[in-house]
Amino acid sequence: MDPITAKNALRSGNARRAAVLIGLAVCSIFFVMFQGGKLALMLFIFVCMLGIYLALGRWSGIAHVQAARSLANVGKDNKLAAGSPLQVKVDVTIPGLFPIPYVLFEEHIQSSKGQSYPISSTFIPDYRRRGEVYYETAPLERGVYAFKEMVFATEDIFGLFEHRGQVKSVRHVRVYPRTVDITDWMYYKQLSKGAHAHTATSRATRETTQINGVREYVYGDKLSRIHWNATARTGTWKSKEYEREAMPKLVLLLDRRKAAYPEQTVLENAVSAAASLIRYGSRQQMMMGLITAGKRAAVFPAKRGELHAESMMDHLIEVEADSAFTPMQLAEGFAGALGRGTMVALISPMQDKSVMDTLAWAARNHMSACHLLPIRRGEEEKAMQWSSVLRERGFVSYPFAQLKELSQMLGGRHS
């Protein structure tokens, strides 16, 4: 129920109860006037005291409630990883002196995908008329979640009248796609070492043996890479940073055709694969780009740097299967963002001519290409047959039904 409807219903219910109470007061007055006696007088006094108590509840202070919401596991950037719950704390202060037995708390978390998550709780204010509400949501999936307003309600001890107050506190939380830690990508390294020398470019870079500085330790770094002097000096793990030489730039081509994704889980795996490769490329300081199209096309030319990686990750937060463009149309339409010598990673669950044509187009234009294939459980045999067809034509395929399988495939096993 939206706040306006709830407010109208509350007013209507309170008006009916007030009418009944006024009727009782009138009856008690007539009882005193025409019957008299101690019983009539006591009944009249009781009704008057009850009316005064219930009337004072209107000035309980709940209409001017003050509240501040804080998120324990979300930073100032309002970003969270998919699969994590939101841990929320609400500090409440109610002005006034009228005693309040308890307070009802309600709010809704609205998802960008149209889902609404109702939250409700109760608390008893302390003697300073302050209270706290703690709650934790279910693990959240990729998307944008909006907090809008908090509703507080209290009743008298008889439960006859309810009074409400609202606090508008708009806040948006962006939930990143799930990612898997990719420690190595053998096929990409083979390209940089000359296994496909015609695709290498002089503008991209890879590491040499010349130390160029120190960086933070990344899980998976070899023991020989640890910079022991810097580690001892700072007290935290540090790794050697090497100078870099030629490596091909990497551009991700994400297929978002609606017909390509029979299940939402397949789309999430495709988006998560793109996000995982972006994280990997950022750690390796690779030149990376992203091409995708839904209702509108989005092109991120290949660049290096954390800010560029974050902008691509931000785009993936709200990606949906809402495109009518084939991968071939995207590749031809944005060929300027690819260029000779680029490594194209096509992420698509399709196993058809549109994928084959895209890979062949990349090869004709002096690019390397591979196919990351998110599949449903039970489709492994079909995916292996497709991988064999691609292998006969000189292309590499990485079928995976779960995100964790992707890291294993890229690390050495590919079909």
C-alpha positions in Angstrom: 0.0 0.0 0.0 1.4 3.4 -1.0 1.8 6.1 1.7 -1.2 8.2 0.4 -3.6 5.3 0.4 -2.4 4.2 3.8 -2.8 7.8 5.2 -6.4 8.0 3.8 -7.3 4.6 5.2 -5.8 5.6 8.6 -7.8 8.8 8.7 -11.0 6.9 7.8 -10.5 4.3 10.5 -9.6 6.9 13.1 -12.7 9.0 12.2 -15.0 6.0 12.7 -13.5 5.2 16.1 -13.7 8.9 17.1 -17.4 8.9 16.1 -18.1 5.9 18.3 -16.2 7.5 21.2 -18.2 10.7 20.9 -21.4 8.7 20.8 -20.4 7.0 24.1 -19.6 10.4 25.7 -23.1 11.7 24.6 -24.8 8.6 26.0 -22.9 8.9 29.3 -24.0 12.6 29.6 -27.6 11.6 29.0 -27.2 8.8 31.5 -26.0 11.3 34.2 -28.8 13.8 33.3 -31.7 11.4 33.3 -30.6 8.6 35.5 -28.2 10.2 38.0 -26.5 8.3 40.8 -22.9 7.3 41.5 -22.8 4.7 38.7 -23.7 7.2 36.0 -21.2 9.7 37.4 -18.4 7.2 37.5 -19.2 6.0 34.0 -19.2 9.6 32.8 -15.8 10.3 34.5 -14.3 7.1 33.0 -15.5 8.0 29.5 -14.1 11.6 29.9 -10.7 10.3 31.1 -10.5 7.8 28.3 -11.4 10.5 25.7 -8.7 12.9 27.1 -6.1 10.1 27.0 -7.0 9.1 23.5 -7.0 12.7 22.3 -3.6 13.4 23.8 -2.2 10.5 21.7 -2.5 12.8 18.7 0.3 14.9 20.2 2.5 11.8 20.9 5.3 13.3 18.7 5.3 10.4 16.2 4.2 12.8 13.5 7.5 14.7 13.9 9.7 11.6 14.3 13.4 11.9 13.3 15.3 9.0 11.9 18.7 8.4 10.3 19.5 5.3 8.2 23.0 3.8 8.0 24.3 0.8 6.0 26.9 -1.1 7.9 28.5 -3.0 4.9 28.2 -0.3 2.2 30.7 2.5 1.8 30.2 6.1 0.7 30.1 5.0 -2.9 26.9 3.1 -2.1 28.2 -0.1 -3.9 27.8 -3.7 -2.9 28.8 -7.0 -4.4 26.0 -9.3 -5.6 25.2 -12.1 -3.2 25.7 -9.9 -0.2 22.9 -8.8 2.2 22.3 -5.2 3.2 22.9 -4.6 6.9 20.7 -1.7 7.9 20.5 0.3 11.2 17.9 3.0 11.8 18.4 5.5 14.7 15.0 7.0 15.8 14.2 10.0 18.0 10.6 10.9 18.9 10.1 14.4 20.3 7.5 15.1 23.0 6.5 13.7 26.5 3.5 11.6 25.9 4.2 7.9 26.8 4.5 5.6 23.8 4.2 1.8 24.5 5.9 0.7 21.2 6.6 1.9 17.7 5.9 0.0 14.4 8.5 0.5 11.7 8.0 0.0 7.9 9.8 0.7 4.7 10.2 -0.7 1.2 13.3 -1.4 -0.8 12.6 -0.9 -4.5 14.6 -2.8 -7.1 15.3 -1.4 -10.6 13.9 -4.6 -11.9 10.4 -3.8 -10.5 10.6 -5.9 -7.3 9.7 -4.5 -3.9 11.0 -5.8 -0.6 8.8 -4.8 2.4 10.6 -4.4 5.7 8.7 -4.2 9.1 9.8 -4.3 12.7 8.9 -3.0 16.1 10.9 -1.4 19.0 10.2 0.1 22.4 11.6 3.6 22.9 13.8 4.2 26.0 13.2 6.9 28.6 14.7 9.5 26.3 12.2 8.5 23.5 15.0 7.0 21.4 15.2 3.7 19.7 17.1 1.6 17.1 16.0 -0.8 14.4 18.3 -3.4 12.9 17.6 -5.6 10.0 19.4 -7.6 7.3 18.0 -8.2 3.8 18.3 -11.4 1.9 21.3 -11.7 -0.4 20.8 -9.1 -3.2 21.3 -9.7 -6.9 22.7 -7.3 -9.5 20.8 -4.1 -9.9 20.0 -0.7 -8.3 18.0 -0.7 -5.0 16.3 2.4 -3.7 15.3 3.4 -0.2 12.7 6.2 -0.2 10.8 6.8 3.1 10.4 5.2 6.5 7.0 5.0 8.1 6.6 4.9 11.9 3.3 4.2 13.7 2.2 4.0 17.3 -1.1 3.1 19.0 -2.7 3.8 22.4 -2.6 1.0 25.0 -6.1 -0.1 23.9 -5.2 -0.3 20.2 -8.0 2.0 19.3 -6.2 4.8 17.5 -3.1 4.7 15.3 -0.9 7.7 14.6 1.8 7.8 11.9 4.9 9.7 11.0 7.0 9.6 7.9 10.7 10.3 7.3 11.8 10.8 3.7 15.3 9.4 3.3 16.2 8.7 -0.3 19.2 6.5 -1.0 20.3 4.3 -3.8 22.6 1.2 -3.5 24.2 -0.2 -6.6 24.9 -4.0 -6.5 27.7 -5.2 -8.8 27.5 -8.4 -10.7 29.0 -11.5 -9.2 32.7 -12.1 -10.1 35.1 -15.0 -9.9 38.8 -14.5 -9.3 40.7 -15.2 -12.6 44.3 -15.7 -11.8 45.5 -16.6 -15.3 44.4 -16.7 -18.9 46.6 -19.0 -20.9 45.2 -18.3 -24.4 45.7 -14.5 -24.0 49.3 -15.1 -22.8 50.0 -17.2 -25.8 48.9 -14.3 -28.0 51.3 -11.9 -26.3 54.2 -14.4 -26.6 53.8 -14.7 -30.3 51.7 -17.8 -30.8 49.5 -15.5 -32.9 52.1 -12.8 -33.7 50.0 -11.2 -36.4 47.5 -10.1 -33.7 50.0 -8.4 -31.3 50.1 -4.6 -31.2 52.9 -2.4 -30.0 50.6 -0.1 -28.1 49.4 -2.8 -25.6 51.7 -4.1 -22.9 52.8 -7.1 -20.9 55.3 -7.6 -18.1 59.1 -7.9 -18.5 61.7 -8.9 -16.0 62.5 -5.2 -15.3 61.2 -4.1 -11.9 59.4 -0.8 -12.2 57.9 -0.4 -8.7 55.8 -1.9 -6.0 52.0 -2.6 -5.8 49.6 -4.2 -3.4 49.7 -8.0 -3.1 46.9 -9.7 -5.2 45.7 -13.2 -4.2 47.4 -15.7 -6.5 50.7 -13.8 -6.9 53.7 -16.2 -7.0 56.1 -16.3 -4.1 58.9 -15.1 -6.4 56.9 -11.9 -7.1 56.6 -10.8 -3.4 58.7 -7.7 -2.7 60.1 -8.7 0.7 61.8 -5.4 1.6 58.6 -3.4 0.9 56.6 -6.0 2.8 58.8 -5.7 5.9 58.9 -1.9 5.7 55.1 -1.4 5.5 53.9 -4.4 7.4 51.5 -5.4 4.6 52.1 -7.8 1.6 53.6 -6.1 -1.4 54.4 -7.4 -4.9 56.9 -6.4 -7.5 55.5 -4.3 -10.4 57.2 -5.0 -13.7 57.6 -2.8 -16.7 55.4 -3.9 -19.5 55.8 -4.7 -23.2 53.6 -5.5 -26.1 50.3 -7.3 -25.5 47.1 -7.1 -27.6 44.2 -5.0 -26.3 41.1 -6.9 -25.2 37.5 -5.9 -26.1 34.5 -7.7 -24.7 31.5 -8.1 -27.0 28.4 -8.9 -24.9 25.4 -10.4 -26.7 22.2 -9.1 -25.2 19.6 -10.4 -27.6 16.4 -11.4 -25.8 16.0 -14.6 -27.7 19.5 -15.7 -26.6 18.7 -16.0 -22.9 16.0 -18.6 -22.1 16.7 -18.2 -18.4 17.8 -15.3 -16.2 20.6 -17.4 -14.7 22.2 -17.6 -18.1 22.2 -13.9 -18.5 23.6 -13.4 -15.0 26.5 -15.8 -15.9 27.2 -13.9 -19.1 27.3 -10.5 -17.3 29.4 -12.0 -14.4 31.8 -13.4 -17.0 32.3 -9.9 -18.4 32.7 -8.4 -15.0 35.2 -11.1 -14.0 37.3 -10.4 -17.1 37.2 -6.6 -16.4 38.5 -7.2 -12.9 41.2 -9.5 -14.3 42.2 -6.9 -16.9 42.3 -4.1 -14.3 44.7 -6.1 -12.1 46.9 -6.9 -15.1 46.8 -3.3 -16.3 45.5 -4.4 -19.7 43.9 -2.2 -22.3 40.3 -3.3 -22.2 37.1 -2.2 -23.8 33.4 -3.2 -23.9 30.8 -3.2 -26.6 27.2 -4.0 -25.9 23.8 -2.8 -26.9 20.3 -3.0 -25.5 17.8 -0.3 -26.1 20.8 1.9 -26.6 24.4 1.0 -27.6 27.2 1.4 -25.2 30.8 1.5 -26.3 33.8 1.7 -24.1 37.0 2.0 -26.2 40.0 0.0 -24.9 41.8 1.9 -22.2 43.8 1.1 -19.2 43.1 2.2 -15.6 40.8 1.6 -12.6 38.4 4.4 -13.4 37.8 3.0 -16.9 37.2 -0.5 -15.3 34.8 1.0 -12.8 32.8 2.8 -15.5 32.4 -0.6 -17.4 31.4 -2.3 -14.1 28.8 0.5 -13.5 27.3 -0.2 -16.9 27.0 -3.9 -16.2 24.9 -3.3 -13.1 21.7 -2.6 -15.1 22.4 -4.7 -18.2 19.3 -6.7 -19.4 18.5 -8.9 -22.4 16.7 -6.2 -24.4 18.7 -6.0 -27.6 17.7 -6.7 -31.2 21.3 -6.5 -32.5 23.3 -9.5 -33.4 27.0 -9.6 -32.4 28.0 -9.3 -36.1 26.0 -6.0 -36.3 27.7 -4.7 -33.2 31.2 -5.7 -34.5 30.7 -4.1 -37.9 28.9 -1.0 -36.5 31.7 -0.3 -34.0 34.7 -1.6 -35.9 36.5 1.6 -35.0 36.6 0.6 -31.4 38.2 -2.7 -32.2 41.0 -2.2 -34.7 43.7 -4.4 -36.1 45.4 -6.7 -33.6 42.6 -6.6 -31.0 41.6 -9.7 -29.0 37.8 -10.0 -29.2 36.1 -12.0 -26.5 32.5 -12.7 -27.6 30.2 -13.5 -24.7 27.0 -15.2 -26.0 25.0 -18.3 -25.1 24.1 -18.8 -28.8 25.6 -21.6 -30.8 24.7 -20.6 -34.3 25.7 -18.9 -37.5 25.6 -15.4 -35.9 28.4 -16.3 -33.5 30.4 -18.1 -36.2 30.1 -15.1 -38.6 31.3 -12.7 -35.9 34.4 -14.8 -35.1 35.2 -15.2 -38.8 34.8 -11.4 -39.4 37.3 -10.8 -36.6 39.8 -13.2 -38.2 39.4 -11.5 -41.6 40.1 -8.1 -40.1 43.4 -9.4 -38.5 42.0 -9.8 -35.0 42.0 -12.8 -32.6 38.7 -14.0 -31.2 37.3 -16.5 -28.7 33.8 -17.5 -27.6 32.8 -17.5 -23.9 29.7 -19.7 -23.8 27.4 -19.5 -20.8 25.1 -22.6 -20.9 22.4 -24.2 -18.8 22.9 -27.3 -16.8 22.5 -30.4 -19.0 23.8 -28.7 -22.1 27.4 -29.7 -21.7 27.4 -32.3 -24.5 25.9 -29.9 -27.0 28.5 -27.2 -25.9 31.4 -29.6 -26.5 30.2 -30.4 -30.0 30.0 -26.7 -30.7 33.5 -26.2 -29.3 34.8 -28.9 -31.6 33.2 -27.1 -34.6 35.0 -23.9 -33.6 38.3 -25.6 -33.0 38.2 -27.0 -36.5 38.0 -23.5 -37.8 40.8 -22.2 -35.5 38.8 -20.6 -32.7 38.7 -21.2 -29.0 35.6 -21.7 -26.9 35.0 -21.6 -23.1 31.7 -23.3 -22.2 30.6 -22.9 -18.5 27.4 -23.7 -16.6 28.6 -22.1 -13.4 30.7 -19.0 -12.9 33.4 -20.8 -10.9 34.1 -23.1 -14.0 35.2 -20.0 -16.0 38.4 -19.5 -14.0 39.4 -23.1 -14.5 38.7 -22.9 -18.3 40.7 -19.7 -18.7 43.5 -21.1 -16.6 44.4 -23.8 -19.1 41.4 -25.9 -20.0 39.6 -24.7 -23.1 37.7 -26.5 -25.8 
